[in-house]
Amino acid sequence: MRFSLYLPAVALFCAATCLGQSVPERRPVTKNWDEAYARLTPIGKQVPAKPELKGKVVTGYQGWFGADGDGSGLGWKHYGGKNLGPGSCSFDLWPDMSELDEDERFPTKFQNADGSTASLFSSYHPKTVDRHFKWMKEYGIDGAMLQRFGVSLKSPQSYDFGTAVMQNVRQGAEHHGRSWAMMYDLSGMKAEDVMPVITADWKRLVENARILKDTGYLHYGGKPLVAVWGIGFNDKRAYGLAECEQLIDFLKAEGNAVMVGIPFHWRELNRDALSDPAFHALLKKTDIISPWTIGRYRGAETVRKSQPGRLAADIAWAKESQLAYLPVIFPGFSWQNLEKGRGREAPLNAISREGGRFLWQQAAEAKRAGAEMIYVAMFDEVDEATAILKATNQPPVGESRFITYEELPPDHYLWLTGEIGKMLRGPGEDLSMPKR
């Protein structure tokens, strides 16, 4: 549903989701820029509460999954494209669809073991995103940071899809009393696009969509929080520190607190990080630094041995520079199907979840080191199998292979993330993993 095209949008949305009825048919994304911009609208009654990030456990929310028949007109997005089917997909974790209503299930060419058709969800569907935020509330997860990819802001269709998902997230957060914040991902952007594209979009979000008036919009130090991911990485990006500094200066001048997603080896200025001292100078202009850990280590025992010293040194540097530190933790990793589509081989279940022990150990070490907030990557990222949403232990059969939660319940990682929140805010006397 495109909220700006249905005048009583909020009423329709709430009636549909709260009563479990199907939502009105959603309009296709537009090919017209004026219409795409016109669909940036406020939501609900908007009573700002200025919730603070400190003390919270938030998740990353990709929100980039589309399905054939979801109303967007774009077909399958981030599952494998138009050729989605056995042997041709780009994700390793199949979501549990058992709780979703019929209008939220989009059939695929995959089959379950009993011969039935396997289905997938779409982030374009407001009821599904609302359900995700309902799960966050049920399991005590504080909220999410919505990924908004700079490269998706260059065409009206992808821009409009992202706007629809953003509206879904805003409504879900409002409906279930959760927090949310915007995270711009600069990956794939050209240097000349960073400033004009991101700054123009941010102004529209603030002035037209009025996102900072949302009850649940996250703040830090009393200021609205904006995250920028992809700064300082040594992977031949087409933009550099100069463009990032200009963007940070702009966001700060607008009165925001700025969080930056940076490489794991940011402090040493080596390996995945640029070996440029100007990077450290740039970081000191921000408010929160958040190193990207995914794929940088594996195994709970490795975390126990290697992370305490690294976290302590990272947090000490941040404190000395008067910055906050947001550690990133992840449940596991697998991208066999994604890599197959790129012509490369990769093992299934490359970084094992160890029944949740891997995720918990990362959180426990962050707590011991003095972290006051945690970012879980990710809520819905089934592509690289880092998702914590409900997943099935009986995925479709056939040529493509998928990981499962093994003998654990589909909601195990939602529950465990909620327990991590309790641990983070607790006295810290016993950091052992709880039993369910």
Sequence and secondary structure as in RCSB ss.txt:
>XXXX:A:sequence
MRFSLYLPAVALFCAATCLGQSVPERRPVTKNWDEAYARLTPIGKQVPAKPELKGKVVTGYQGWFGADGDGSGLG
WKHYGGKNLGPGSCSFDLWPDMSELDEDERFPTKFQNADGSTASLFSSYHPKTVDRHFKWMKEYGIDGAMLQRFG
VSLKSPQSYDFGTAVMQNVRQGAEHHGRSWAMMYDLSGMKAEDVMPVITADWKRLVENARILKDTGYLHYGGKPL
VAVWGIGFNDKRAYGLAECEQLIDFLKAEGNAVMVGIPFHWRELNRDALSDPAFHALLKKTDIISPWTIGRYRGA
ETVRKSQPGRLAADIAWAKESQLAYLPVIFPGFSWQNLEKGRGREAPLNAISREGGRFLWQQAAEAKRAGAEMIY
VAMFDEVDEATAILKATNQPPVGESRFITYEELPPDHYLWLTGEIGKMLRGPGEDLSMPKR
>XXXX:A:secstr
  GGGSTTHHHHHHHHHHTT          S HHHHHHT    SS      BSTT EEEEE    B TTSSSSS 
 BSSSGGG BTTB S SB B  TTS GGG EEEEEE TTS EEEE  TT HHHHHHHHHHHHHHT  EEEEEEEG
GGGSSHHHHHHHHHHHHHHHHHHHHHT EEEEEEE TT  HHHHHHHHHHHHHHIIIII GGGSTTB EETTEEE
EEEE  SB S  SS HHHHHHHHHHHHHTT EEEEEE TTTTTT TTB   THHHHHHTTSSEEEE  TTS  SH
HHHHHHHHHHHHHHHHHHHHTT EE  EE S B  HHHHHHTT    TTSB  GGGHHHHHHHHHHHHHT S EE
ES SS TTTT   S B SS  BSSS  B  TTS TTHHHHHHHHHHHHHHS  S  S    
